Amino acid sequence: MMRRWVLEMSHRAGTPHLGSSLSCIELLAAVYQAWQVRPEQWTDPNRHRVLMSKGHAGTTLYAALRVFGFLNDADIATYAQPGSLLGEHPSPGLPGIEVASGSLGHGLNLGIGLAMAARLQQRPSRVCVLMSDGECNEGTVWEAALFAPQQRLAQLFAIIDYNKWQATGRSNEVTALAPLAEKWTAFGWAVHEIDGHDLGALHAALTPVEGEHRPTMIVAHTVKGKGVSFMEDDNNWHYRVPNADELSRALQEVDAA
Amino acid sequence: MRNAFADEITALAAADPRIVLLSGDIGNRLFDRFKAQFPDRFYNVGVAEANMIGIAAGLALGGMKPVTYTIASFAVYRCYEQIRVDLCYHNLPVVMVGTGSGLAYAANGPTHHSCEDLAVLRALPNMTVACPGDAWELRGLLRDAFQQSGPVYLRIGKKGEPQVYPSLPEVRLGTASVLRTGRDVALLSTGTLLPEALLAADALREHGIAVEVVSLHTVKPLDEALLMRVFRDFPLVVTLEEHGRAGGLGGAIAEWCSDQNPLRARLLRLGTPDQFLHEAGEQEHAREVCGLTGPQIAASIRTRLTSIE
């Protein structure tokens, strides 16, 4: 259902980043499921926090918030319309949206601060930050990579949507990103390298391990445009918007899946 | 001033368990007492200012009251986008302390000077920007900074600045402090040039010119009631800052003036020139180069008064 909403939002509003939104559907769904993130806890300081750092995939966040009860169909219908709080990139102001994003390389640093605040106040909150692979071009990601293990922040989880593409090229070619999991291991994180479309593997990686003192990094191998055959691994869909015919064919595929 | 900050933040942290101090790997030994009393509320985040701002924002989102501390030039320019998005867009109660501001680190060269920080920070929505004039004013403004609901930048000196106030004054962000009343000139000073402003006023008194000296510590929001009064009552208003003439206190007041009906007073803006000061020398020398010592300020004011008579 999330893929359907994401496709419809992009088509209706004429907004890009569809490939990036389709690659992280399972990643977000898994966090909300595994950690039981629900609107009833929205004002509870003990809640778990989901930070959407790859804000260009805002439609996936909105679709997840719709599935898990934070938003309704009427909210989704306002996406990117004048006056709506559901912009192309998420802004704070609606339940479920913890932080603004759209500029890359902010979420992991905010996540460290939130995890430290939880620890200082002895709260059970965990923090999960969803990042893109292109986002790892940003220096702040590596400042955070150095600091979080020093703080032994076991409350902090991060997922990299490793779809192997960024805006204008292969992410392993634009910078020397690979080997990505090994980099995080070398920085002192507890690393899980998994198939990012495998909900079972995601659930397992998101389960806190007793006695673990390191922050957790989930390097999730994904396919950009996942779920729509003619969008998969085709980076034109970073910016392209589906026309009516493409939308109809895409919806047939995701509904059949 | 930095010692006063370390002392005051330790006292404030004792009263408020939400206060957390983040340092960008500076202040060696400065925070020993804070660290001893609150070992879990002091973090050296390393030479990583952008990370420090992001972490501070996360702490504030999580209910803490963080204060960040590093040299002003690094605190602002290195991580402007983090300040803009993480602090200002979310409108979070984080106090940023920029130490050694203006030309306090003159001898360290332009990498360590901050003569543009007021200009870039006051442009940000939700941001409060203030420059205490001495260690006592710093203590008072720091207390008030923790009462704010949004981000505050406190631009402070280094060490050994002359004291202007005899004890802790009643100061509030956004409300200027009148230190000396006058009749001929209103001298509005922000930051650590305040003692030079008083020296200039002394020198002008010798020439029969009565100067009203105001510590206009808060550059944003401006004390508009004060501005209305001085631009109505004086023939000349002078702004003084260890900051470029573009965009700082003088710039802010020039903008304010242009939005008003015709005002009585003329405006003279004193600040640093539009260039990098790359020659060696301590703050005293740099101020001299910029015409910002007490006698030079007095001379500039006399010249301007002559031209409008």
Interface residues (C-beta under 8 A of the other chain):
Chain A: P45 P92 E98 V99 A100 S103 H106 L108 N109 L110 G111 I112 G113 L114 A115 M116 A117 A118 L120 Q121 S125 G139 T140 E143 A144 L146 F147 Q151
Chain B: V20 D40 R41 Y43 V45 G46 A48 A50 N51 I53 G54 I55 A56 A57 G58 L59 A60 L61 G62 G63 M64 P66 E81 Q82 V85 D86 Y89 H90
